[in-house]
Amino acid sequence: MAKALAPGVSTWPDDDPQLIGSGCGSCEAVTWPRQQRCPRCSGPDMTDRLLPRRGTLIAWTTQGFVPKLPYAGQETGESFEPFGVGLVQLGDEVRVEARLTEADPDRLRAGMAVQLAFVPLYAETDGTEVMTVAFAPV
Protein backbone atom coordinates (compact mmCIF):
# COMPACT_ATOMS: atom_id res chain seq x y z
CA MET A 1 0.00 0.00 0.00
CA ALA A 2 1.16 3.55 -0.74
CA LYS A 3 -0.05 7.09 -0.17
CA ALA A 4 1.09 10.56 -1.20
CA LEU A 5 3.08 12.74 1.20
CA ALA A 6 1.04 15.75 0.00
CA PRO A 7 -2.17 14.48 -1.64
CA GLY A 8 -3.36 17.86 -2.97
CA VAL A 9 -0.33 18.70 -5.11
CA SER A 10 -0.82 16.09 -7.84
CA THR A 11 -3.23 13.65 -9.44
CA TRP A 12 -1.16 10.66 -8.20
CA PRO A 13 -1.97 7.69 -8.17
CA ASP A 14 -3.40 8.21 -11.68
CA ASP A 15 -1.65 6.21 -14.41
CA ASP A 16 -0.10 9.40 -15.83
CA PRO A 17 -0.09 11.73 -12.81
CA GLN A 18 0.35 15.47 -13.15
CA LEU A 19 1.19 18.24 -10.72
CA ILE A 20 -1.74 20.50 -9.84
CA GLY A 21 -0.80 24.15 -10.00
CA SER A 22 -2.77 27.37 -10.23
CA GLY A 23 -3.24 29.81 -13.07
CA CYS A 24 -4.16 33.47 -12.58
CA GLY A 25 -7.04 34.64 -14.74
CA SER A 26 -5.90 38.25 -14.45
CA CYS A 27 -2.16 38.23 -15.20
CA GLU A 28 -1.70 34.59 -16.37
CA ALA A 29 0.94 33.73 -13.74
CA VAL A 30 1.27 30.00 -13.04
CA THR A 31 2.26 28.56 -9.65
CA TRP A 32 3.00 25.24 -8.05
CA PRO A 33 1.76 24.21 -5.65
CA ARG A 34 -1.72 25.70 -5.78
CA GLN A 35 -2.18 29.23 -4.51
CA GLN A 36 -5.34 31.00 -3.35
CA ARG A 37 -4.04 34.42 -4.47
CA CYS A 38 -1.67 35.30 -7.27
CA PRO A 39 1.90 35.98 -6.12
CA ARG A 40 2.43 38.34 -9.07
CA CYS A 41 -0.67 40.58 -9.01
CA SER A 42 -2.21 39.55 -5.64
CA GLY A 43 -5.51 38.86 -7.42
CA PRO A 44 -7.95 36.17 -6.23
CA ASP A 45 -8.72 34.83 -9.75
CA MET A 46 -6.76 31.56 -9.39
CA THR A 47 -7.97 28.30 -10.93
CA ASP A 48 -6.50 24.80 -10.84
CA ARG A 49 -4.18 23.99 -13.71
CA LEU A 50 -2.65 20.60 -14.58
CA LEU A 51 1.04 21.05 -15.35
CA PRO A 52 3.08 19.23 -18.01
CA ARG A 53 4.62 15.90 -16.97
CA ARG A 54 7.87 16.58 -18.84
CA GLY A 55 10.27 19.45 -18.40
CA THR A 56 13.86 20.64 -18.57
CA LEU A 57 16.35 20.50 -15.72
CA ILE A 58 17.56 24.08 -15.21
CA ALA A 59 19.82 23.63 -12.19
CA TRP A 60 20.49 20.91 -9.64
CA THR A 61 22.45 19.91 -6.59
CA THR A 62 22.96 16.81 -4.49
CA GLN A 63 21.67 16.73 -0.92
CA GLY A 64 24.58 14.97 0.72
CA PHE A 65 23.55 15.14 4.37
CA VAL A 66 20.37 14.57 6.37
CA PRO A 67 18.20 17.70 6.04
CA LYS A 68 17.18 19.53 9.19
CA LEU A 69 13.77 18.94 10.72
CA PRO A 70 10.98 18.85 9.66
CA TYR A 71 12.53 16.42 7.12
CA ALA A 72 10.05 13.56 6.76
CA GLY A 73 12.47 10.86 5.57
CA GLN A 74 13.48 8.27 8.09
CA GLU A 75 17.10 7.87 7.01
CA THR A 76 19.60 9.08 9.56
CA GLY A 77 23.32 8.66 10.03
CA GLU A 78 24.71 5.77 8.02
CA SER A 79 21.35 4.82 6.48
CA PHE A 80 21.02 8.21 4.74
CA GLU A 81 21.54 8.15 0.96
CA PRO A 82 22.23 11.39 -0.91
CA PHE A 83 19.54 12.51 -3.34
CA GLY A 84 19.32 15.02 -6.16
CA VAL A 85 17.27 18.21 -5.96
CA GLY A 86 16.50 20.16 -9.10
CA LEU A 87 14.85 23.24 -10.54
CA VAL A 88 12.67 22.05 -13.43
CA GLN A 89 11.10 24.23 -16.14
CA LEU A 90 7.69 22.85 -17.10
CA GLY A 91 6.90 24.14 -20.59
CA ASP A 92 6.68 27.92 -20.74
CA GLU A 93 4.54 27.89 -17.63
CA VAL A 94 6.41 27.50 -14.37
CA ARG A 95 9.61 26.36 -12.66
CA VAL A 96 9.32 23.89 -9.80
CA GLU A 97 11.83 22.64 -7.27
CA ALA A 98 11.64 18.93 -6.53
CA ARG A 99 13.60 15.83 -5.67
CA LEU A 100 15.37 14.05 -8.54
CA THR A 101 15.51 10.28 -8.97
CA GLU A 102 19.21 10.62 -9.78
CA ALA A 103 21.93 11.93 -7.45
CA ASP A 104 25.07 11.08 -9.45
CA PRO A 105 26.61 14.36 -10.70
CA ASP A 106 27.99 12.55 -13.76
CA ARG A 107 24.45 11.69 -14.85
CA LEU A 108 22.88 15.14 -14.40
CA ARG A 109 23.27 18.19 -16.58
CA ALA A 110 21.47 21.48 -17.07
CA GLY A 111 19.21 21.32 -20.11
CA MET A 112 18.43 17.61 -19.87
CA ALA A 113 14.85 16.37 -20.28
CA VAL A 114 13.12 15.06 -17.14
CA GLN A 115 9.74 13.52 -16.44
CA LEU A 116 7.50 13.51 -13.38
CA ALA A 117 7.86 10.46 -11.15
CA PHE A 118 6.89 9.48 -7.62
CA VAL A 119 9.37 7.86 -5.26
CA PRO A 120 9.10 6.41 -1.76
CA LEU A 121 10.20 8.84 0.93
CA TYR A 122 9.68 6.58 3.92
CA ALA A 123 7.50 3.74 5.23
CA GLU A 124 5.05 4.16 8.08
CA THR A 125 5.05 1.68 10.95
CA ASP A 126 2.24 -0.31 9.28
CA GLY A 127 4.36 -0.66 6.10
CA THR A 128 2.52 1.98 4.04
CA GLU A 129 4.98 3.68 1.67
CA VAL A 130 4.73 7.46 1.65
CA MET A 131 5.43 8.74 -1.86
CA THR A 132 6.84 12.12 -2.88
CA VAL A 133 7.16 14.10 -6.10
CA ALA A 134 10.38 13.67 -8.09
CA PHE A 135 11.69 14.10 -11.62
CA ALA A 136 13.56 11.39 -13.53
CA PRO A 137 15.94 11.88 -16.46
CA VAL A 138 14.30 10.83 -19.73
Secondary structure as the mmCIF struct_conf table of DSSP 4:
data_model
#
loop_
_struct_conf.conf_type_id
_struct_conf.id
_struct_conf.beg_label_comp_id
_struct_conf.beg_label_asym_id
_struct_conf.beg_label_seq_id
_struct_conf.end_label_comp_id
_struct_conf.end_label_asym_id
_struct_conf.end_label_seq_id
STRN STRN1 ALA A 2 ALA A 4
BEND BEND1 LEU A 5 ALA A 6
HELX_RH_3T_P HELX_RH_3T_P1 PRO A 7 VAL A 9
STRN STRN2 SER A 10 SER A 10
TURN_TY1_P TURN_TY1_P1 TRP A 12 PRO A 13
BEND BEND2 ASP A 14 ASP A 16
STRN STRN3 LEU A 19 LEU A 19
STRN STRN4 ILE A 20 CYS A 24
TURN_TY1_P TURN_TY1_P2 GLY A 25 CYS A 27
STRN STRN5 VAL A 30 THR A 31
BEND BEND3 TRP A 32 PRO A 33
BEND BEND4 GLN A 36 ARG A 37
TURN_TY1_P TURN_TY1_P3 PRO A 39 CYS A 41
BEND BEND5 PRO A 44 PRO A 44
STRN STRN6 MET A 46 LEU A 50
HELX_LH_PP_P HELX_LH_PP_P1 LEU A 51 PRO A 52
BEND BEND6 ARG A 53 ARG A 53
STRN STRN7 ARG A 54 GLN A 63
BEND BEND7 PHE A 65 PHE A 65
HELX_LH_PP_P HELX_LH_PP_P2 VAL A 66 LYS A 68
TURN_TY1_P TURN_TY1_P4 LEU A 69 PRO A 70
HELX_RH_3T_P HELX_RH_3T_P2 GLY A 77 SER A 79
STRN STRN8 PHE A 83 LEU A 90
TURN_TY1_P TURN_TY1_P5 GLY A 91 GLU A 93
STRN STRN9 VAL A 94 LEU A 100
BEND BEND8 THR A 101 THR A 101
HELX_RH_3T_P HELX_RH_3T_P3 PRO A 105 ARG A 107
TURN_TY1_P TURN_TY1_P6 ALA A 110 GLY A 111
STRN STRN10 ALA A 113 ALA A 123
TURN_TY1_P TURN_TY1_P7 THR A 125 ASP A 126
BEND BEND9 GLY A 127 GLY A 127
HELX_LH_PP_P HELX_LH_PP_P3 THR A 128 THR A 128
STRN STRN11 GLU A 129 PRO A 137
#
